[in-house]
Amino acid sequence: MPVYKDLKVKRGYSKTSHQDFWKFLLNVYQSMRKSLHFPKPPVDLAVFKQKIDKYWALCSATTGGAKVAFAQRDSLRYELNKMFLLLASYVEFQADGDSAVLDESGMEVQPSRRATPQPLERPRIPKAAHGDRSGEMKVWMPVSLRKIKACELRYAIVDDQGVPAGDWTEKPVGDFRGPVTIKNLKPGKRYAFQVRAIGAAGKTDWSESLIKMCT
């Protein structure tokens, strides 16, 4: 069976109805009692079953409106929940990431809280400027960097209408601490620069062109 090291037992049944909580605990008792994977639980299962039965008896008694039964029921629910939490930690340890073993306990798996990665928005180049030497340009990357793992920059010579006159040259960018310097460009030529961002969900589309004359 597949092993998931972050596999956890679901906890937190405070909003569950008394009847559903009783059914859940009874199923946990019956499941753990039958399974060979939980030989030494930290809670005596026989005592656990006795308290589960008493809990249901008190739940039934509250239908008559007896105030004492309400208090005893709620106190016993609190005690049963503490016992369940001990068993939950024990089941996690015994399962060690194996979902099939955890299922044998009658407990539920805690849903993963990891959010599905969302596609990044199409970026834009905030700025391009002349470099320190002739034939160089400096291009700044997108300013929103929190979800951007890396960028790819590409550039090409364009005509007066901004149409590339040849193939694009691509350059990976992993360092956002300053502008990217592009060397060996042709002075007097107009260049289009585009960027795309790379995130957990993949790559964005290329940005709109930022066109600048190289000197």
Backbone as ProteinMPNN parsed JSONL, in Angstrom:
{"seq_chain_A": "MPVYKDLKVKRGYSKTSHQDFWKFLLNVYQSMRKSLHFPKPPVDLAVFKQKIDKYWALCSATTGGAKVAFAQRDSLRYELNKMFLLLASYVEFQADGDSAVLDESGMEVQPSRRATPQPLERPRIPKAAHGDRSGEMKVWMPVSLRKIKACELRYAIVDDQGVPAGDWTEKPVGDFRGPVTIKNLKPGKRYAFQVRAIGAAGKTDWSESLIKMCT", "coords_chain_A": {"N_chain_A": [[0.833, -1.194, 0.0], [0.373, 2.343, -0.614], [2.425, 4.775, 1.033], [1.982, 7.557, 3.083], [3.552, 10.028, 4.575], [2.505, 12.232, 5.868], [0.024, 11.502, 6.739], [-2.81, 11.827, 8.682], [-5.02, 11.367, 11.5], [-8.387, 12.31, 11.575], [-9.531, 14.8, 13.762], [-11.514, 16.531, 16.225], [-14.562, 16.693, 16.843], [-16.526, 18.265, 17.875], [-18.794, 19.55, 16.945], [-20.358, 17.534, 16.073], [-23.355, 15.634, 16.179], [-24.849, 14.108, 19.117], [-25.796, 11.524, 18.694], [-24.518, 10.776, 16.29], [-21.858, 10.975, 17.107], [-21.747, 8.995, 19.044], [-22.241, 6.712, 17.401], [-19.953, 6.845, 15.822], [-17.844, 6.461, 17.703], [-18.495, 3.904, 18.59], [-18.087, 2.435, 16.269], [-15.323, 2.809, 15.991], [-14.414, 1.419, 18.253], [-15.295, -1.232, 17.644], [-13.921, -1.703, 15.254], [-11.155, -1.426, 15.917], [-10.947, -3.422, 17.765], [-11.174, -5.715, 16.223], [-9.001, -5.565, 14.514], [-5.627, -6.568, 13.825], [-3.56, -4.839, 13.91], [-3.454, -3.137, 16.034], [-2.417, -3.869, 18.746], [-1.793, -3.075, 21.417], [-3.379, -0.818, 22.642], [-3.492, 2.532, 24.058], [-5.665, 2.898, 25.607], [-7.948, 1.072, 27.521], [-9.888, -1.068, 25.798], [-12.176, -2.42, 26.579], [-13.115, -0.935, 28.748], [-13.509, 1.422, 27.395], [-15.644, 0.676, 25.727], [-17.645, 0.245, 27.67], [-18.041, 2.842, 28.611], [-18.935, 4.049, 26.288], [-21.402, 2.77, 25.929], [-22.699, 3.654, 28.256], [-22.755, 6.345, 27.729], [-24.546, 6.465, 25.562], [-26.834, 5.623, 26.847], [-27.253, 7.749, 28.572], [-27.674, 9.739, 26.714], [-30.11, 8.934, 25.707], [-31.611, 9.251, 27.987], [-31.815, 11.986, 28.233], [-33.867, 12.731, 26.603], [-36.119, 12.803, 28.073], [-35.875, 15.114, 29.414], [-34.405, 15.354, 31.749], [-32.355, 17.173, 33.867], [-30.066, 16.383, 35.203], [-29.173, 14.243, 33.698], [-28.381, 15.519, 31.351], [-26.092, 16.952, 32.172], [-24.449, 14.835, 33.041], [-24.211, 13.403, 30.668], [-22.823, 15.254, 28.989], [-20.457, 15.545, 30.431], [-19.436, 12.954, 30.264], [-19.112, 12.729, 27.542], [-17.021, 14.5, 27.11], [-14.993, 13.097, 28.454], [-14.875, 10.746, 26.902], [-14.031, 11.823, 24.506], [-11.421, 12.595, 25.141], [-10.293, 10.073, 25.493], [-10.575, 9.095, 22.931], [-8.791, 10.81, 21.552], [-6.329, 9.958, 22.538], [-6.302, 7.381, 21.473], [-6.311, 8.06, 18.767], [-3.773, 9.207, 18.319], [-2.242, 6.971, 18.832], [-3.107, 5.241, 16.769], [-2.185, 6.653, 14.514], [0.563, 6.391, 14.913], [0.885, 3.6, 14.745], [-0.05, 3.113, 12.157], [1.722, 4.553, 10.552], [1.716, 6.1, 8.208], [0.441, 4.412, 6.408], [-2.417, 4.065, 4.681], [-4.248, 1.98, 4.545], [-3.964, 0.591, 6.948], [-4.718, 2.571, 8.751], [-7.398, 2.841, 8.033], [-8.453, 0.497, 9.071], [-8.881, 1.089, 11.685], [-11.278, 2.35, 11.967], [-11.355, 5.024, 12.109], [-11.269, 8.372, 10.704], [-9.581, 9.89, 7.929], [-7.7, 12.834, 8.116], [-8.457, 15.486, 6.036], [-6.26, 16.758, 3.539], [-4.65, 19.885, 3.912], [-3.382, 21.216, 2.005], [-3.396, 23.603, -0.433], [-4.623, 23.65, -3.782], [-2.312, 24.419, -6.281], [-2.502, 27.563, -7.826], [-2.798, 28.992, -11.105], [-0.426, 31.444, -12.158], [-0.795, 34.964, -12.7], [-0.58, 36.535, -15.898], [2.511, 37.979, -16.441], [4.245, 41.193, -16.488], [6.803, 43.245, -17.947], [8.351, 45.519, -15.974], [10.244, 47.485, -16.536], [12.81, 48.61, -18.773], [16.132, 49.431, -19.646], [19.016, 51.269, -20.914], [22.214, 49.686, -20.929], [25.423, 49.598, -19.141], [27.328, 49.696, -21.058], [27.802, 50.101, -24.615], [25.578, 48.255, -26.658], [24.402, 46.819, -24.663], [21.627, 45.952, -22.566], [19.426, 46.517, -19.841], [17.045, 44.679, -18.075], [14.212, 44.603, -16.082], [12.6, 42.307, -13.858], [9.259, 40.893, -13.171], [7.518, 42.479, -10.458], [6.003, 41.253, -8.459], [6.855, 38.751, -6.592], [6.377, 36.684, -4.813], [5.035, 34.232, -5.327], [6.305, 33.396, -7.506], [8.594, 31.247, -8.882], [10.653, 31.247, -10.727], [11.74, 32.935, -13.724], [11.431, 33.329, -17.286], [13.1, 34.946, -19.809], [12.862, 36.535, -22.957], [14.089, 37.798, -26.076], [14.161, 39.777, -29.101], [15.113, 41.186, -32.281], [13.131, 43.74, -33.701], [10.934, 45.068, -36.261], [9.767, 48.277, -37.57], [7.095, 48.089, -36.989], [7.031, 46.554, -34.782], [7.23, 43.848, -35.153], [8.863, 40.745, -34.831], [12.012, 40.323, -36.373], [13.474, 38.099, -36.628], [14.511, 35.02, -35.002], [13.518, 34.392, -31.595], [15.543, 34.915, -28.709], [16.078, 33.072, -25.851], [16.282, 33.301, -22.264], [16.888, 31.944, -19.137], [15.846, 33.019, -15.87], [16.679, 33.255, -12.565], [17.391, 34.798, -10.45], [16.247, 37.511, -8.735], [17.187, 39.82, -7.671], [18.078, 42.104, -8.879], [18.273, 44.003, -11.979], [18.256, 42.189, -15.098], [21.02, 41.78, -17.109], [21.585, 42.071, -20.515], [23.775, 41.204, -22.988], [25.87, 41.886, -25.907], [24.161, 42.877, -27.879], [22.826, 44.541, -30.829], [23.756, 47.723, -31.523], [21.623, 50.507, -32.269], [19.486, 49.02, -33.122], [16.079, 48.056, -32.73], [14.667, 46.375, -30.015], [12.502, 43.815, -28.854], [11.273, 42.804, -25.741], [10.209, 40.123, -23.75], [8.597, 38.404, -21.03], [8.003, 35.505, -19.03], [6.424, 33.954, -16.26], [7.222, 31.396, -13.828], [5.598, 29.147, -11.844], [4.154, 27.145, -9.154], [2.088, 25.919, -10.486], [2.922, 25.816, -13.05], [3.983, 27.346, -16.188], [3.363, 30.749, -17.199], [1.681, 32.576, -19.859], [3.588, 34.322, -22.375], [4.545, 37.691, -21.713], [3.27, 40.912, -22.784], [5.082, 42.673, -25.321], [7.881, 44.683, -24.478], [9.352, 47.332, -25.948], [12.464, 48.558, -26.955], [15.048, 50.769, -27.985], [18.344, 49.844, -28.697], [21.456, 51.172, -27.73]], "CA_chain_A": [[0.0, 0.0, 0.0], [1.162, 3.576, -0.616], [2.694, 5.358, 2.347], [1.931, 9.014, 3.092], [4.115, 10.376, 5.875], [1.719, 13.275, 6.519], [-1.31, 10.97, 6.984], [-3.249, 12.126, 10.041], [-6.387, 11.03, 11.871], [-9.25, 13.471, 11.767], [-9.932, 15.094, 15.128], [-12.433, 17.665, 16.283], [-15.953, 16.296, 16.594], [-17.331, 19.037, 18.827], [-20.074, 19.94, 16.331], [-21.081, 16.328, 15.687], [-24.486, 15.34, 17.061], [-24.566, 13.065, 20.105], [-26.049, 10.217, 18.092], [-23.454, 10.475, 15.323], [-20.617, 10.78, 17.853], [-21.863, 7.653, 19.637], [-22.056, 5.737, 16.325], [-18.55, 6.902, 15.407], [-17.029, 5.817, 18.734], [-18.805, 2.474, 18.588], [-17.403, 1.87, 15.104], [-13.89, 2.79, 16.313], [-14.219, 0.295, 19.179], [-15.47, -2.51, 16.949], [-12.873, -1.839, 14.235], [-9.862, -1.633, 16.555], [-10.994, -4.719, 18.455], [-11.008, -6.768, 15.22], [-7.748, -5.417, 13.776], [-4.386, -7.071, 14.424], [-2.549, -3.778, 13.851], [-3.499, -2.296, 17.234], [-2.399, -4.857, 19.843], [-1.643, -2.512, 22.759], [-3.868, 0.569, 22.662], [-3.285, 3.231, 25.332], [-6.947, 2.915, 26.309], [-8.552, -0.255, 27.668], [-11.046, -1.059, 24.91], [-13.356, -2.875, 27.316], [-13.593, 0.242, 29.488], [-13.98, 2.339, 26.35], [-16.977, 0.207, 25.323], [-18.565, 0.485, 28.778], [-18.355, 4.273, 28.638], [-19.735, 4.327, 25.092], [-22.758, 2.306, 26.232], [-23.274, 4.552, 29.262], [-22.98, 7.622, 27.031], [-25.777, 6.373, 24.799], [-27.931, 5.555, 27.815], [-27.494, 9.12, 29.046], [-28.263, 10.473, 25.591], [-31.515, 8.541, 25.668], [-32.263, 9.799, 29.18], [-32.051, 13.432, 28.067], [-35.119, 12.966, 25.871], [-37.146, 13.073, 29.069], [-35.656, 16.446, 29.961], [-33.747, 15.321, 33.065], [-31.187, 18.054, 33.856], [-28.898, 15.624, 35.663], [-28.722, 13.438, 32.556], [-27.664, 16.419, 30.428], [-24.768, 17.23, 32.731], [-23.672, 13.599, 33.017], [-23.926, 13.103, 29.26], [-21.783, 16.157, 28.475], [-19.216, 15.212, 31.122], [-18.937, 11.7, 29.722], [-18.651, 12.995, 26.171], [-15.698, 15.104, 27.254], [-14.08, 12.022, 28.818], [-14.728, 9.874, 25.74], [-13.235, 12.528, 23.494], [-10.023, 12.482, 25.571], [-9.876, 8.709, 25.199], [-10.443, 9.008, 21.475], [-7.574, 11.506, 21.136], [-5.221, 9.046, 22.841], [-6.35, 6.32, 20.472], [-5.973, 8.634, 17.465], [-2.313, 9.314, 18.243], [-1.745, 5.588, 18.756], [-3.401, 4.745, 15.418], [-1.241, 7.308, 13.598], [1.878, 5.773, 15.111], [0.845, 2.233, 14.233], [-0.256, 3.135, 10.701], [2.97, 5.049, 9.967], [1.492, 6.577, 6.844], [-0.255, 3.416, 5.585], [-3.842, 4.382, 4.748], [-5.02, 0.757, 4.759], [-3.931, 0.316, 8.39], [-5.537, 3.586, 9.416], [-8.804, 2.52, 7.759], [-8.87, -0.606, 9.94], [-9.196, 1.619, 13.011], [-12.597, 2.954, 11.976], [-11.209, 6.476, 12.164], [-11.282, 9.067, 9.427], [-8.348, 10.579, 7.561], [-7.788, 14.289, 8.081], [-8.21, 15.978, 4.671], [-5.064, 17.578, 3.373], [-4.9, 21.331, 3.85], [-2.59, 21.823, 0.941], [-4.222, 24.188, -1.488], [-4.222, 23.368, -5.156], [-1.602, 25.572, -6.847], [-3.263, 28.348, -8.798], [-1.954, 29.584, -12.154], [-0.029, 32.833, -11.957], [-1.274, 35.911, -13.703], [0.382, 36.877, -16.937], [3.321, 39.081, -15.905], [4.685, 42.256, -17.403], [8.139, 43.779, -17.667], [8.128, 46.872, -15.473], [11.2, 48.502, -16.981], [14.022, 48.245, -19.523], [16.971, 50.62, -19.776], [20.314, 51.036, -21.533], [23.222, 49.142, -20.035], [26.599, 50.419, -18.859], [28.141, 49.772, -22.271], [27.068, 49.987, -25.874], [25.206, 46.878, -26.965], [23.852, 46.17, -23.484], [20.343, 46.419, -22.048], [19.026, 45.995, -18.539], [15.614, 44.402, -18.046], [13.724, 44.261, -14.748], [11.62, 41.239, -13.831], [8.013, 41.256, -12.473], [7.75, 42.885, -9.068], [5.296, 40.353, -7.555], [7.742, 37.587, -6.654], [6.136, 35.727, -3.733], [4.636, 32.922, -5.839], [7.079, 33.136, -8.727], [9.807, 30.493, -8.588], [11.665, 31.656, -11.696], [11.2, 33.568, -14.921], [12.15, 33.165, -18.542], [13.139, 36.186, -20.571], [13.259, 36.357, -24.35], [14.214, 39.067, -26.797], [14.384, 39.652, -30.544], [15.079, 42.423, -33.051], [11.824, 43.941, -34.323], [10.868, 46.14, -37.262], [9.082, 49.485, -37.107], [5.762, 47.721, -36.505], [7.17, 45.72, -33.602], [7.198, 42.438, -35.526], [10.216, 40.174, -34.785], [12.659, 40.127, -37.667], [14.212, 36.837, -36.562], [14.117, 34.141, -33.892], [13.654, 34.87, -30.231], [16.594, 34.34, -27.873], [15.527, 32.892, -24.513], [17.252, 33.326, -21.163], [16.265, 31.666, -17.836], [16.177, 33.994, -14.827], [16.354, 32.76, -11.232], [17.82, 35.793, -9.463], [15.417, 38.7, -8.9], [17.708, 40.891, -6.818], [18.408, 43.27, -9.676], [17.924, 43.827, -13.389], [18.991, 41.221, -15.903], [21.802, 42.455, -18.151], [21.693, 41.331, -21.772], [24.927, 41.741, -23.704], [26.095, 41.523, -27.319], [23.076, 43.314, -28.748], [23.272, 45.388, -31.939], [23.386, 49.127, -31.339], [20.81, 51.067, -33.334], [18.365, 48.131, -33.422], [14.987, 48.009, -31.759], [14.483, 45.035, -29.465], [11.312, 43.505, -28.046], [11.555, 41.94, -24.596], [9.039, 39.494, -23.141], [8.917, 37.565, -19.878], [6.937, 34.666, -18.492], [6.717, 33.512, -14.897], [7.099, 29.969, -13.549], [5.124, 28.908, -10.482], [3.848, 25.756, -8.818], [1.135, 25.38, -11.467], [3.517, 25.822, -14.393], [4.397, 28.61, -16.795], [2.347, 31.643, -17.736], [1.926, 33.011, -21.236], [4.556, 35.411, -22.494], [3.992, 39.03, -21.512], [3.317, 41.801, -23.942], [6.448, 43.129, -25.605], [8.381, 46.006, -24.133], [10.27, 47.58, -27.058], [13.443, 49.586, -26.605], [16.183, 50.897, -28.9], [19.651, 49.588, -28.088], [22.446, 52.181, -28.146]], "C_chain_A": [[0.872, 1.251, 0.0], [1.302, 4.139, 0.791], [2.727, 6.873, 2.219], [2.358, 9.474, 4.477], [3.303, 11.45, 6.603], [0.287, 12.821, 6.8], [-1.685, 11.175, 8.449], [-4.698, 11.676, 10.243], [-7.177, 12.318, 12.069], [-9.633, 13.603, 13.233], [-10.966, 16.225, 15.092], [-13.858, 17.291, 15.902], [-16.917, 17.068, 17.503], [-18.705, 19.418, 18.262], [-20.884, 18.737, 15.857], [-22.205, 16.061, 16.67], [-24.124, 14.199, 18.01], [-24.763, 11.677, 19.493], [-24.933, 9.828, 17.125], [-22.114, 10.232, 16.026], [-20.603, 9.393, 18.503], [-21.627, 6.568, 18.588], [-20.591, 5.671, 15.886], [-17.658, 6.179, 16.418], [-17.259, 4.305, 18.77], [-18.114, 1.784, 17.423], [-15.896, 1.783, 15.339], [-13.591, 1.597, 17.226], [-14.267, -1.038, 18.441], [-14.345, -2.755, 15.947], [-11.52, -2.146, 14.866], [-9.812, -2.996, 17.247], [-10.744, -5.873, 17.476], [-9.634, -6.736, 14.551], [-6.558, -5.974, 14.559], [-3.295, -5.999, 14.477], [-2.505, -2.927, 15.12], [-3.537, -3.175, 18.486], [-2.366, -4.262, 21.243], [-2.1, -1.049, 22.784], [-3.67, 1.211, 24.024], [-4.562, 3.335, 26.168], [-7.477, 1.482, 26.363], [-9.857, -0.265, 26.857], [-12.31, -1.533, 25.605], [-13.97, -1.718, 28.107], [-14.166, 1.277, 28.521], [-15.401, 1.969, 25.932], [-18.006, 0.453, 26.429], [-19.01, 1.951, 28.813], [-19.188, 4.685, 27.419], [-21.195, 3.933, 25.331], [-23.447, 3.231, 27.229], [-23.612, 5.907, 28.632], [-24.3, 7.576, 26.26], [-26.998, 6.294, 25.717], [-28.28, 6.939, 28.337], [-28.093, 9.986, 27.946], [-29.756, 10.175, 25.5], [-32.279, 9.15, 26.833], [-32.584, 11.279, 29.031], [-33.337, 13.716, 27.31], [-36.271, 13.233, 26.83], [-36.968, 14.41, 29.755], [-34.983, 16.468, 31.31], [-32.452, 16.13, 33.02], [-29.92, 17.312, 34.279], [-28.321, 14.818, 34.521], [-27.944, 14.29, 31.56], [-26.244, 16.656, 30.909], [-23.882, 15.995, 32.682], [-23.29, 13.216, 31.588], [-22.774, 13.949, 28.739], [-20.435, 15.877, 29.131], [-18.604, 13.935, 30.555], [-18.461, 11.871, 28.286], [-17.247, 13.595, 26.193], [-14.648, 14.025, 27.566], [-13.826, 11.088, 27.641], [-13.89, 10.535, 24.651], [-11.75, 12.469, 23.845], [-9.481, 11.086, 25.28], [-9.676, 8.518, 23.699], [-9.16, 9.667, 20.987], [-6.332, 10.66, 21.415], [-5.156, 7.922, 21.805], [-5.938, 6.828, 19.094], [-4.457, 8.743, 17.286], [-1.683, 7.932, 18.111], [-1.953, 5.015, 17.357], [-2.452, 5.367, 14.399], [0.136, 6.664, 13.689], [1.92, 4.381, 14.496], [0.713, 2.2, 12.712], [0.999, 3.59, 9.972], [2.79, 5.42, 8.495], [0.767, 5.61, 5.934], [-1.762, 3.624, 5.739], [-4.695, 3.149, 5.015], [-5.073, 0.399, 6.246], [-4.812, 1.314, 9.134], [-7.02, 3.292, 9.219], [-9.328, 1.423, 8.676], [-9.25, -0.133, 11.338], [-10.621, 2.15, 13.11], [-12.563, 4.464, 12.057], [-11.136, 7.061, 10.763], [-9.933, 9.751, 9.191], [-8.604, 12.083, 7.533], [-7.513, 14.771, 6.665], [-6.983, 16.861, 4.623], [-5.438, 19.035, 3.253], [-4.113, 22.01, 2.753], [-3.498, 22.337, -0.161], [-3.687, 23.812, -2.859], [-3.519, 24.587, -5.728], [-2.436, 26.262, -7.919], [-2.326, 28.943, -9.849], [-1.629, 31.052, -11.84], [-0.645, 33.718, -13.037], [-0.164, 36.184, -14.72], [1.19, 38.094, -16.481], [3.556, 40.187, -16.944], [6.082, 42.702, -17.004], [7.967, 45.224, -17.205], [9.048, 47.923, -16.089], [12.326, 47.875, -17.783], [14.813, 49.526, -19.748], [18.284, 50.242, -20.457], [21.304, 50.54, -20.495], [24.387, 50.081, -19.827], [27.478, 50.61, -20.094], [27.247, 49.702, -23.497], [26.778, 48.515, -26.17], [24.674, 46.11, -25.769], [22.508, 46.794, -23.115], [20.102, 45.78, -20.69], [17.51, 45.862, -18.5], [15.223, 43.955, -16.638], [12.63, 43.203, -14.853], [10.339, 41.697, -13.107], [8.251, 41.52, -11.001], [7.055, 41.965, -8.069], [5.985, 38.999, -7.573], [7.372, 36.469, -5.681], [5.819, 34.322, -4.253], [5.384, 32.557, -7.119], [8.378, 32.435, -8.343], [10.958, 30.925, -9.494], [10.952, 32.339, -12.857], [12.017, 33.148, -16.137], [12.003, 34.47, -19.327], [13.505, 35.861, -22.017], [13.268, 37.717, -25.048], [14.516, 38.788, -28.264], [14.388, 41.036, -31.172], [13.712, 42.531, -33.727], [11.903, 45.078, -35.339], [10.086, 47.318, -36.701], [7.68, 49.206, -36.573], [5.82, 46.819, -35.261], [7.101, 44.237, -33.883], [8.62, 41.889, -35.502], [10.774, 39.914, -36.181], [13.442, 38.82, -37.716], [13.724, 36.004, -35.394], [14.293, 34.838, -32.548], [14.842, 34.179, -29.565], [16.068, 34.27, -26.451], [16.631, 32.813, -23.468], [16.526, 33.023, -19.86], [16.747, 32.667, -16.785], [15.736, 33.431, -13.475], [16.668, 33.75, -10.131], [17.064, 37.085, -9.717], [15.969, 39.912, -8.141], [18.077, 42.15, -7.593], [18.022, 43.035, -11.123], [18.791, 42.774, -14.066], [19.704, 41.983, -17.014], [21.945, 41.548, -19.37], [22.788, 41.994, -22.598], [24.919, 41.315, -25.176], [24.883, 41.801, -28.197], [23.63, 44.261, -29.815], [22.816, 46.822, -31.722], [22.597, 49.645, -32.55], [19.622, 50.208, -33.723], [17.321, 48.199, -32.296], [14.771, 46.561, -31.32], [13.161, 44.948, -28.701], [11.731, 42.538, -26.949], [10.232, 41.405, -24.039], [9.497, 38.604, -21.99], [7.722, 36.673, -19.57], [7.386, 34.118, -17.152], [6.485, 32.006, -14.768], [6.721, 29.81, -12.085], [4.819, 27.442, -10.263], [2.911, 25.106, -9.828], [1.674, 25.405, -12.887], [3.861, 27.216, -14.881], [3.198, 29.431, -17.261], [2.586, 31.85, -19.234], [2.991, 34.099, -21.224], [3.849, 36.745, -22.316], [3.921, 39.781, -22.837], [4.744, 42.313, -24.109], [6.705, 44.518, -25.035], [9.502, 46.283, -25.149], [11.173, 48.763, -26.715], [14.557, 49.578, -27.636], [17.483, 50.658, -28.142], [20.647, 50.634, -28.617], [23.853, 51.615, -28.056]], "O_chain_A": [[1.977, 1.239, 0.543], [0.41, 3.996, 1.626], [3.415, 7.414, 1.354], [1.608, 9.327, 5.442], [3.4, 11.57, 7.824], [-0.579, 13.653, 7.072], [-0.961, 10.746, 9.347], [-5.487, 11.612, 9.3], [-6.689, 13.283, 12.656], [-10.016, 12.621, 13.869], [-11.243, 16.793, 14.036], [-14.301, 17.54, 14.78], [-17.989, 16.573, 17.851], [-19.663, 19.587, 19.016], [-21.971, 18.898, 15.302], [-22.028, 16.243, 17.874], [-23.208, 13.423, 17.741], [-23.978, 10.765, 19.751], [-24.461, 8.691, 17.138], [-21.328, 9.387, 15.596], [-19.58, 8.709, 18.509], [-20.899, 5.609, 18.844], [-20.057, 4.595, 15.616], [-16.811, 5.373, 16.033], [-16.321, 3.53, 18.959], [-17.609, 0.671, 17.57], [-15.259, 0.807, 14.942], [-12.634, 0.858, 16.999], [-13.377, -1.874, 18.6], [-13.87, -3.881, 15.806], [-10.81, -3.036, 14.398], [-8.763, -3.637, 17.303], [-10.168, -6.892, 17.855], [-9.154, -7.764, 14.074], [-6.492, -5.866, 15.784], [-2.223, -6.236, 15.033], [-1.617, -2.087, 15.269], [-4.542, -3.225, 19.194], [-2.866, -4.887, 22.179], [-1.277, -0.146, 22.933], [-3.677, 0.518, 25.042], [-4.531, 3.809, 27.304], [-7.452, 0.768, 25.36], [-10.808, 0.443, 27.19], [-13.407, -1.094, 25.258], [-15.189, -1.547, 28.132], [-15.179, 1.918, 28.802], [-16.261, 2.84, 25.799], [-19.138, 0.836, 26.133], [-20.185, 2.258, 29.015], [-20.042, 5.566, 27.514], [-22.111, 4.676, 24.977], [-24.624, 3.557, 27.077], [-24.622, 6.528, 28.965], [-25.079, 8.529, 26.296], [-28.059, 6.832, 25.401], [-29.452, 7.266, 28.523], [-28.918, 10.86, 28.212], [-30.562, 11.069, 25.245], [-33.445, 9.521, 26.697], [-33.532, 11.771, 29.644], [-33.849, 14.834, 27.368], [-37.282, 13.821, 26.446], [-37.793, 14.809, 30.577], [-34.983, 17.507, 31.972], [-31.553, 15.823, 32.237], [-28.833, 17.585, 33.768], [-27.101, 14.718, 34.388], [-26.956, 13.831, 30.988], [-25.298, 16.569, 30.127], [-22.706, 16.083, 32.328], [-22.174, 12.759, 31.337], [-21.85, 13.425, 28.117], [-19.393, 15.958, 28.48], [-17.388, 13.849, 30.387], [-17.504, 11.22, 27.867], [-16.394, 13.231, 25.383], [-13.55, 14.042, 27.008], [-12.687, 10.682, 27.406], [-13.126, 9.865, 23.957], [-10.909, 12.312, 22.959], [-8.331, 10.941, 24.863], [-8.73, 7.863, 23.261], [-8.502, 9.135, 20.092], [-5.394, 10.648, 20.619], [-4.079, 7.565, 21.327], [-5.289, 6.107, 18.335], [-3.926, 8.409, 16.227], [-0.714, 7.746, 17.374], [-1.055, 4.367, 16.818], [-1.964, 4.67, 13.509], [0.791, 6.423, 12.676], [2.877, 4.026, 13.808], [1.308, 1.344, 12.056], [1.313, 3.079, 8.898], [3.622, 5.085, 7.652], [0.496, 5.95, 4.782], [-2.317, 3.384, 6.812], [-5.749, 3.25, 5.642], [-6.108, -0.045, 6.743], [-5.56, 0.941, 10.037], [-7.815, 3.476, 10.142], [-10.509, 1.414, 9.023], [-9.873, -0.877, 12.095], [-11.123, 2.378, 14.211], [-13.607, 5.116, 12.071], [-10.965, 6.345, 9.776], [-9.242, 10.136, 10.133], [-9.608, 12.541, 6.988], [-6.438, 14.497, 6.13], [-6.705, 17.617, 5.555], [-6.41, 19.39, 2.586], [-4.17, 23.229, 2.591], [-4.273, 21.581, -0.746], [-2.482, 23.674, -3.07], [-4.065, 25.689, -5.671], [-3.0, 25.616, -8.801], [-1.206, 29.347, -9.537], [-2.467, 31.79, -11.321], [-0.967, 33.263, -14.135], [1.025, 36.074, -14.419], [0.61, 39.134, -16.168], [3.122, 40.107, -18.094], [6.487, 42.549, -15.852], [7.487, 46.063, -17.967], [8.696, 49.101, -16.163], [12.747, 46.75, -17.51], [14.236, 50.581, -20.01], [18.626, 49.065, -20.567], [21.243, 50.926, -19.327], [24.358, 51.226, -20.278], [28.266, 51.552, -20.172], [26.087, 49.297, -23.42], [27.625, 47.646, -25.959], [24.507, 44.892, -25.835], [22.277, 47.986, -23.319], [20.521, 44.652, -20.43], [16.781, 46.793, -18.842], [15.829, 43.042, -16.076], [11.841, 43.194, -15.797], [10.327, 42.767, -12.497], [9.082, 40.868, -10.369], [7.484, 41.901, -6.917], [5.734, 38.185, -8.463], [7.99, 35.405, -5.714], [6.28, 33.332, -3.685], [5.116, 31.524, -7.733], [9.171, 32.97, -7.568], [12.11, 30.962, -9.062], [9.725, 32.321, -12.954], [13.147, 32.675, -16.016], [10.905, 35.007, -19.473], [14.359, 35.011, -22.269], [12.557, 38.645, -24.662], [15.043, 37.736, -28.626], [13.746, 41.955, -30.664], [13.194, 41.548, -34.257], [12.797, 45.924, -35.293], [9.777, 47.36, -35.51], [7.139, 49.993, -35.797], [4.788, 46.379, -34.755], [6.933, 43.44, -32.96], [9.513, 42.497, -36.092], [10.097, 39.36, -37.047], [14.013, 38.48, -38.752], [12.645, 36.251, -34.856], [15.109, 35.747, -32.398], [15.114, 33.007, -29.824], [15.654, 35.287, -25.894], [17.738, 32.34, -23.726], [15.62, 33.771, -19.493], [17.897, 33.104, -16.805], [14.553, 33.162, -13.269], [16.25, 33.557, -8.99], [17.209, 37.695, -10.776], [15.276, 40.918, -7.992], [18.363, 43.178, -6.978], [17.495, 41.973, -11.458], [19.918, 42.511, -13.647], [19.083, 42.734, -17.765], [22.375, 40.4, -19.257], [22.735, 43.193, -22.873], [24.096, 40.513, -25.618], [24.606, 41.061, -29.141], [24.766, 44.724, -29.714], [21.617, 47.103, -31.735], [22.866, 49.274, -33.692], [18.823, 50.612, -34.568], [17.632, 48.369, -31.117], [14.702, 45.648, -32.144], [12.763, 45.88, -28.002], [12.453, 41.572, -27.198], [9.264, 42.149, -23.88], [10.627, 38.116, -21.973], [6.574, 37.043, -19.819], [8.568, 33.851, -16.934], [5.676, 31.419, -15.486], [7.432, 30.277, -11.195], [5.178, 26.594, -11.08], [2.933, 23.888, -10.009], [0.962, 25.054, -13.828], [4.01, 28.148, -14.09], [2.166, 28.89, -17.66], [3.567, 31.359, -19.794], [3.259, 34.714, -20.192], [2.697, 36.907, -22.717], [4.443, 39.338, -23.86], [5.511, 42.375, -23.148], [5.854, 45.405, -25.105], [10.487, 45.547, -25.199], [10.719, 49.81, -26.254], [14.967, 48.518, -28.109], [17.689, 51.214, -27.063], [20.667, 50.933, -29.81], [24.82, 52.313, -28.364]]}, "name": "protein", "num_of_chains": 1, "seq": "MPVYKDLKVKRGYSKTSHQDFWKFLLNVYQSMRKSLHFPKPPVDLAVFKQKIDKYWALCSATTGGAKVAFAQRDSLRYELNKMFLLLASYVEFQADGDSAVLDESGMEVQPSRRATPQPLERPRIPKAAHGDRSGEMKVWMPVSLRKIKACELRYAIVDDQGVPAGDWTEKPVGDFRGPVTIKNLKPGKRYAFQVRAIGAAGKTDWSESLIKMCT"}
